[in-house]
Amino acid sequence: MIGDKLVITEYHRRAAAKIYSKLSEILPRANNGVAVTVAGESGCGKSETAAVLAELCEKDGHKSLILQQDDYFIYPPHTNHAKREEDINWVGMQEVKLQLMDENLRDIKEGKKKVLTKPLVIFDEDKITEEQVDISNVKVVIAEGTYTTTLQNADLRGFIDRDYRQTKKSRLARSRDPATEFLEKVLAIEHEIISKHKQLADIIIPPPPEEAGEGSNSN
């Protein structure tokens, strides 16, 4: 997504290293590409962890590509927010073209195509367009986003176990959404959905020590 802001910390580097350690066990046995997911609640560090994970892959000679769930929303960000205000029940997995994202994972893993046509969100313009991505020789595709644990074509699922109350400071630092009562309602609904996905994960990243006693990580 064009317009996203990343603030990478040592926490994200440790999280990526933990996922990459497990990924390194899978890569030698993989005939085709490998799909990894990085999921969790808003502000937990998915995008930052995915970015570091991609760096680790490239450093070891594995061409990587990140697919952001934000690009697969049915409506662009500001329009989607208005849709939620009209009907709070719109919040959830139905907001996202998860099937398309899953199909894109499959296509990249199979390696039969050289170019992938995928959606691209331009945040500041509240616009969804398309982009052509070179997927030739991609060995690792990283799908990051709130609901990516549910993607069927994933080979390794990472889950960052920080809830929306613990991540409030991180969300404010990225300055993507105003801190409002309505937003907190949205995040509470997402929490109820996403927390149930943790049981599907292969790797669970705990919150940093300073957050361990905050919020709630219960299913």
N, C-alpha and C positions, 0 to 999 in steps of 0.2 A: 504494500500500500504506500503510495506516494504521500508524504506529509507526516509519517510516523516519526516519533522521537524516541531514541534509545538512550538509557542511562545505565551503562554496564558497570557492575561492581564485582568485588571478589566473590560475593555470594553466587552470582550468575556463573562465574568461571568455575567454581567448585561444583555447581549443579551440572554444568555441561561436561565436566571431566568425569563425573559419576556415570552419566549416560554414555559417554564415549567409551568408557572402560568396558561396559557391557556390549556396546556396538562392535568393539574390536574383536569380540569373541565370535560374532555372527559373520562379519565381513569375509573371512577366509573361506567360509563354507557356502557363500552365496554365489550362485551361478549368474544371476542377474542383479539388478539394483536392489537396494534395501531401503525400506521406508520406515522412518522413525517419527513418532509424534511427541510433541511437547505441549501438554495441556495444563489447565488450571484456571483459577478465577482471575477476574480483571485485576491487573496490576501486580500479579504474582511474579512476573519476570519471564514469561514465555518467550517473548520476542528477543529479549537480551540473551537468554540461555540458548535459543536456537541460533542466534548470530555467532556466539562463541563456539557452539557445537560445529557449525559449518567451518569455522576457522581451523578447528582441530582436524576435521576431515581433510581439508585442503592441505594442511601441513604434512599429513601422512600420504599425500598423493591421491586421495579419493575425491574426485570431482563431486561437488554437492550443489543442491538447489533447495531453497526454502520456499515453501508455499504457505502464505499467510491466510488464515481463515477469514480475516477482515476483507480480503478481496472477493470472497464468495458469498457475501450477504446479498440478499435479493434486492434490497434498497441501499443507496449510498447513506453514509452516516447520519447526516442531518435529517434527511427524509425518513430514515428508519426511526430516529428519535421521535419525530412527529407522529409516526405511526404508533409508536408505543404510548404516547400521550393520549392518543385517540382511544386506544384499547390496550390496557396493561397486559391482557392475555396474549398479545402478540409476542411478548418476550419469551424466548425459548429457541429450541433447535430448529423450529420451522422458519426462523428468520434467515437461515443459512442454506446454501445449495451444497449440502454435505455429500449428496450422491455424486455431484459433478466433481467435487474435490477428491472423492474416493476413486472415481474413474481416472482422474488425472494422475493420481498416485500409481494406479495400475499401468497406465500408458508409459510413465517414466520408468518404472521398474522393468517392464518388458523390453524396453530398449528398441522397439520396432520403428519408432518415429524419431526424426531428427529435430523437429520443431513442435512445440506445444502451444496451442492457442488457449489462453486462460484469461479470466476477468482481471481487471486492475482498477482499484479504487483510488481516486484522487481526492483526498480528504478535504482539502481547503476549497475545492470546487464543488464538493458534494456530487461527485460524478463517478459513474462506473463505465469504463471503456474496456478495451481488450489489448493484450500485448502478445507478441510472438517471442517465445523463449526457446533458446537452444538447449535441447535436452540430450544431445548426443554425448555418449560416454558418461552420463551422470551415474555415479555409483551409489550415492546416498541422497535421498530426497527427505527433507525434514518438513513435516506438516505441523505448524504451530497454531494454536487457537483453543478457545474454551472447550469445544466439544470434540476435538480431534481424537480423543481416546476411543471414540466409538467407530472410527474408520476401519472398515473391514480389511483393507489392503495393507495395513500397518504390520510390520514385523517386530517392532519394539516400541513399547508405549511408556513414555515418561510422564509423570504427574507431579506437579509442584503443589505441595500441600500447604498452601497459605490461603486463608479465606479473605473476603473483601474487607473485613474490619482490620485485619492485620496489615493489609496492603494499602491502606488509605494514604499514607505518606508517599508511597511509590506512585500512586495514581495522580496525586497532586503534582509531583515532580515532573511527570510527563505532560501535564497541562492539556490533556485531550478532552476532558469533560469537566464541567463545573460541578463542585460539590453541592448537590441539592438534595432535598428530602426525596424527590422523585427518583433520582439516581440511586439512592440507597435502597429504595423499594425494588428497583430493577435488579440491583446486585444481590439482594436477598432472594429473589426468585431464581436467579442464575445459580446461586449457591445451592439451593435445594436440588437443582438438576445436576450440577457438576459434581457435587460431593458424592453422588451415587456412582459416578464413573471411576472413582479411585480404585474400586475393587477390580477393575479391568486392567489396571496398570502393571507393568513389569518392574518398573523402577519408581519409587516414591521419594521425592526430594523433600525433606523436612524444612520447616521455616528456620530462619536464622535464630540463634540463641536468644537475642533480645526480643523476639516476637513469640517465643515458645509458649508463654503464659497468657498471650492475648487471644481474643477472638475465640472461635470454636471450629474444630476440624471434624466434628462428628458427622456421621452419615445420616 
